[in-house]
Each structure stands twice: as structure tokens, then as C-alpha cells.
Amino acid sequence: MDLRRRALLGVDGLRVLLMLFHTVTRIMAEQEVENLSGLSTNPEKDIFVVRENGTTCLMAEFAAKFIVPYDVWASNYVDLITEQADISLTRGAEVKGHCGHEESELQVFWVDRAYALKMLFLKESHNTSKGPEATWKLSKVQFVYDSSEKTHFKDAVSAGKHTANSHHLSALVTPAGKSYECQAQQTISLASSDPQKTVTMILSAVHIQPFDIISDFVFSEEHKCPVDEREQLEETLPLILGLILGLVIVVTLVIYHIHHKMTANQVQIPRDRSQYKHMG
């Protein structure tokens, strides 16, 4: 009987240890989120960090604005007219997120959760002529807004919560292991649950990496968007052309100087043949 009781106690003790180990493991695997927007010199840009097991697994810096159409009654209280709310992502927002090997997510809430932004990132592998290549992209955006919030909406008809979603989105496509950077504005259209309304999301000053961050709080090598690359080329092209033109002028002057020096040392042959007898 004592042996059986000891065996039962031993099993119960093992279960307790396993539960304790599971709890500790879960706590250690819990993710931390931080809003570091105060570190940005751009008052419109936010900085969000998701950390897992004490290591950064997602970093995002961007400025975001949402243009939201909504209906109000006309002065005759019969017709409806469409107004527009400009909603910017403000500092001090609440942030949540999670990281995975192939899927990561960032969630941001502000103005007492009247507004919420969810961004879903996916990592994919593709077969190319050079072999398999992996990329990541922004695959889904969801924006939840409350048109009864009085700061941005004035007397909205059918005021309440609405959800706007992207459709077949494939944005910010970046090679795996790199961060995405783009200073230029980018727009994403979102279909709203408010009938026949389309919300426009405007992103700018973007620097995002949702996978494969090597150093804590440090972005990997940047993959610049085509717009930034084109603008950079437009800025440097006049300088390059000026350098080429300056080089051509210098080469022309050198050639002219050499030619002038060589011709000056040659014997001058008189054009009047009557002077030939005086030569020699």
C-alpha cells in the first residue's frame, strides 16, 4: 500500500513538474511589444518593435494616414452628402504582434481603440532560373474605425464600427533576410463594410522587417523601393552628366595643347614657291 501511495505521489509530482515546465516555457516564449516612436525625429513616424525570447523579431517604422469617406445629412435632411475624414496614426498607440517562421503580424490601436490597424506579413519561396528564392511581403491590411468618434467624424450617418480590408494584396515585396525601405508615399485601397466606401491608406517613410532580424533593434540590409531608386537616380544623373562633360572638356583641351605644341616645332614650309631657292 505504501509503495502504491508513493508511486501515485511520484506521478502527481511529475505532473506538477511538467505543468510548471510548460508554464515557464510559455512565459519565456511570450512576446514583448514596444512603442519607440519617441525616438523618431519625424513627429509623424511611429516605431514599433516585437520581441520574442528577448530578441527582436519584427521592426516597423512608418507614417500612416487613412482617408475615410462617410455620409452626413445635407441641409435639407433628405439627401446624403459624402465627407472625408483624415485619420493619422498617432504616437503613443498601443501595439501587439507575433512572429513566426512564415507569418508575422503587427496590430496597432489608438484613440481608446476607436481605430485599429492590422498588418499581416508572409514569407514565401519561389522557384526561379537561379534556383529557389525566398521573399516576404505585406499580404493583408485591415483597418477598423469607429465613425461615432467625434474628433474626426462630424455627425456621421449610421455611425459605428466599420472594417476595411485589402483584397489580394501583395505589397512591399522584399528578398528574405532584408528590410524594406521606402521614403516615397504608397497607397493601398481598402474595401469598407460601410456600403460603397473605399478607404485609402497612405504609407510613407517606411522601414519594415518582419522576419530574419539578426541583430537586436537593428534592421538588416535595405531593399529600396523602385520609386526611391528612381528618385535617387534622378538626383545623381545631373551630377554624373556634369562630371562626364567636365572630363570631355579637359580631354579636349589636353589634345589641343599637345597638337598645338607638336605643330609649333615643325619646319614651316613657305607657300610661295619662289622662296624655295633660299632654303637649304
C-alpha positions in Angstrom: 0.0 0.0 0.0 2.8 2.4 0.9 4.6 1.6 -2.4 1.4 2.3 -4.3 0.9 5.6 -2.5 4.5 6.6 -3.2 4.1 5.7 -6.8 0.9 7.9 -7.0 2.7 10.7 -5.3 5.6 10.3 -7.7 3.3 10.5 -10.7 1.5 13.5 -9.3 4.8 15.2 -8.6 5.9 14.5 -12.1 2.7 16.1 -13.5 3.2 19.2 -11.4 6.8 19.5 -12.6 5.6 19.1 -16.3 2.9 21.7 -15.8 5.5 24.0 -14.1 7.9 23.5 -17.0 5.2 24.1 -19.6 4.2 27.3 -17.8 7.8 28.5 -17.6 8.3 27.7 -21.3 5.2 29.6 -22.3 6.2 32.6 -20.2 9.7 32.5 -21.8 8.2 32.3 -25.3 5.8 35.2 -24.7 6.4 38.1 -26.9 7.1 41.7 -25.9 6.0 44.7 -27.8 7.4 48.2 -27.6 6.4 51.6 -29.0 9.6 53.5 -29.6 8.0 56.4 -31.6 9.5 58.9 -29.2 12.9 58.1 -30.6 11.9 59.2 -34.1 12.9 62.7 -35.2 9.9 62.7 -37.5 6.8 63.6 -35.4 4.5 61.8 -37.9 6.5 58.5 -37.9 5.9 55.6 -35.5 8.4 52.9 -34.5 7.1 49.5 -33.3 9.1 46.5 -32.1 8.0 43.0 -31.4 10.4 40.9 -29.4 10.4 37.1 -28.7 12.5 35.4 -26.1 14.4 38.7 -25.5 15.3 39.1 -29.2 13.8 41.4 -31.8 11.7 39.5 -34.4 9.8 42.4 -36.1 10.6 46.0 -36.5 8.4 48.6 -38.2 8.9 52.3 -38.8 6.3 54.3 -40.9 3.9 57.2 -41.0 0.4 56.2 -41.8 -2.7 58.2 -42.7 -6.2 56.9 -43.6 -8.7 58.8 -45.8 -12.1 57.6 -44.9 -15.3 58.7 -46.7 -18.5 58.8 -44.7 -22.1 60.1 -45.2 -23.8 63.1 -43.5 -27.2 64.6 -44.0 -27.5 67.5 -46.3 -29.0 70.8 -45.0 -32.5 69.6 -46.2 -32.2 66.4 -44.2 -33.3 64.4 -47.2 -30.1 64.0 -49.3 -26.9 62.5 -48.2 -23.5 64.0 -49.0 -20.1 62.4 -48.6 -17.5 64.0 -46.3 -13.9 62.8 -45.7 -12.1 62.1 -42.5 -8.3 62.2 -42.5 -7.1 59.9 -39.7 -3.4 59.8 -38.8 -1.7 57.1 -36.8 -0.7 59.0 -33.6 2.2 58.5 -31.2 1.5 56.6 -28.0 -0.5 53.9 -29.8 -1.0 50.5 -28.2 0.8 47.8 -30.1 0.6 44.0 -30.3 2.1 41.4 -32.5 3.5 38.0 -33.0 6.3 36.4 -35.1 6.5 33.1 -36.9 8.8 31.5 -39.5 6.4 32.1 -42.4 3.8 34.5 -40.9 4.1 37.6 -38.7 1.6 40.2 -37.6 1.5 43.7 -36.3 -1.5 45.3 -34.6 -1.8 48.9 -33.6 -4.6 50.6 -31.6 -5.1 54.3 -30.9 -7.7 56.9 -29.6 -9.1 54.5 -27.0 -9.2 51.7 -29.6 -11.6 53.7 -31.8 -9.0 52.8 -34.6 -7.1 49.6 -35.1 -4.6 48.6 -37.8 -3.6 45.0 -38.5 -0.8 44.2 -40.9 -0.1 40.6 -41.9 3.3 39.6 -43.4 4.0 36.3 -45.3 7.3 34.7 -46.3 7.2 32.6 -49.4 9.6 30.5 -51.5 9.7 30.6 -55.3 11.5 28.5 -58.0 13.4 30.7 -60.4 16.0 30.2 -63.1 18.7 30.8 -60.4 17.1 28.2 -58.1 14.7 28.6 -55.1 14.4 32.1 -53.8 12.5 33.4 -50.7 10.7 36.7 -50.4 8.4 38.3 -47.9 5.5 40.6 -48.5 2.7 42.5 -46.9 -0.3 40.2 -47.7 -3.2 41.8 -45.8 -4.2 45.1 -44.2 -7.2 45.5 -42.0 -8.4 48.9 -40.6 -11.2 49.1 -38.1 -12.6 52.6 -37.4 -15.5 54.0 -35.4 -17.4 56.7 -37.2 -19.1 57.7 -33.9 -15.7 59.1 -32.7 -16.2 62.8 -32.7 -12.6 64.0 -33.3 -12.5 63.0 -37.0 -16.2 62.3 -37.8 -18.9 65.0 -37.7 -22.5 63.8 -37.5 -21.9 60.6 -39.5 -24.9 58.7 -40.7 -25.1 55.1 -39.5 -22.2 55.9 -37.0 -20.5 52.9 -35.5 -17.7 50.4 -36.1 -16.6 49.6 -39.6 -14.0 47.3 -41.0 -11.9 48.0 -44.2 -9.9 45.1 -45.7 -7.4 44.8 -48.5 -8.1 42.5 -51.4 -5.5 40.1 -52.9 -2.7 42.3 -51.6 1.0 41.7 -52.5 2.9 44.8 -51.3 6.4 45.7 -50.1 7.8 42.6 -51.7 11.4 42.1 -50.4 14.1 39.4 -50.6 14.2 37.3 -47.5 16.8 38.4 -45.0 16.5 42.1 -46.0 14.4 45.0 -44.7 12.1 47.1 -46.9 12.7 50.8 -47.1 10.8 53.5 -49.0 10.5 57.2 -48.3 8.0 57.9 -51.0 4.3 57.7 -50.4 2.5 54.5 -51.2 -1.3 54.0 -51.3 -3.3 50.9 -50.5 -7.1 50.7 -51.2 -9.3 49.0 -48.6 -12.9 48.0 -49.1 -15.1 49.1 -46.2 -18.0 47.4 -44.6 -19.7 50.8 -44.9 -21.5 50.2 -48.2 -19.8 51.5 -51.4 -17.0 53.2 -49.4 -13.3 52.7 -50.1 -10.7 53.7 -47.5 -7.3 54.8 -48.7 -4.3 54.0 -46.6 -1.2 56.2 -47.3 2.2 55.0 -46.0 5.4 57.0 -46.1 8.9 56.9 -44.5 8.6 53.1 -44.4 11.2 50.8 -43.0 10.0 47.3 -42.1 11.4 43.9 -41.4 9.1 41.2 -40.1 11.5 38.2 -40.5 15.1 37.2 -40.1 16.4 40.0 -37.9 19.9 39.2 -36.9 20.9 42.0 -34.5 18.6 43.2 -31.7 16.9 46.5 -32.6 18.9 46.7 -35.9 17.5 46.4 -39.4 19.2 44.1 -41.9 20.4 45.4 -45.3 17.8 47.6 -47.0 15.9 46.7 -50.1 14.8 50.1 -51.5 11.5 50.5 -53.4 11.6 51.3 -57.1 10.3 54.9 -56.6 13.2 55.7 -54.2 15.7 54.2 -56.6 14.4 56.2 -59.5 14.4 59.5 -57.5 18.0 58.7 -56.4 18.9 58.2 -60.0 17.2 61.5 -61.0 19.2 63.3 -58.3 22.6 61.8 -59.2 22.2 61.8 -63.0 22.8 65.6 -63.4 26.0 65.2 -61.3 27.2 62.3 -63.4 26.5 64.1 -66.7 28.3 67.2 -65.3 31.3 65.1 -64.5 31.3 63.5 -67.9 31.0 66.9 -69.6 33.9 68.3 -67.5 36.0 65.3 -68.4 35.3 65.7 -72.1 36.3 69.4 -71.9 39.6 68.6 -70.1 40.5 65.8 -72.6 39.7 68.2 -75.5 41.9 70.9 -74.0 44.8 68.4 -73.5 44.6 67.1 -77.0 44.5 70.7 -78.4 47.5 71.6 -76.3 49.5 68.6 -77.5 48.6 69.2 -81.1 49.5 72.9 -80.9 52.9 72.1 -79.3 53.7 69.4 -82.0 52.8 71.7 -84.9 54.8 74.6 -83.4 58.0 72.6 -83.5 57.6 71.6 -87.2 59.5 73.4 -90.0 57.2 75.9 -91.7 57.2 75.3 -95.5 56.7 78.5 -97.4 53.6 78.6 -99.6 55.3 80.8 -102.2 57.5 78.5 -104.4 59.8 81.4 -105.2 61.1 81.1 -101.6 62.3 77.5 -102.1 65.7 78.6 -103.5 66.5 80.3 -100.2 66.0 77.0 -98.3 68.8 74.5 -97.8 
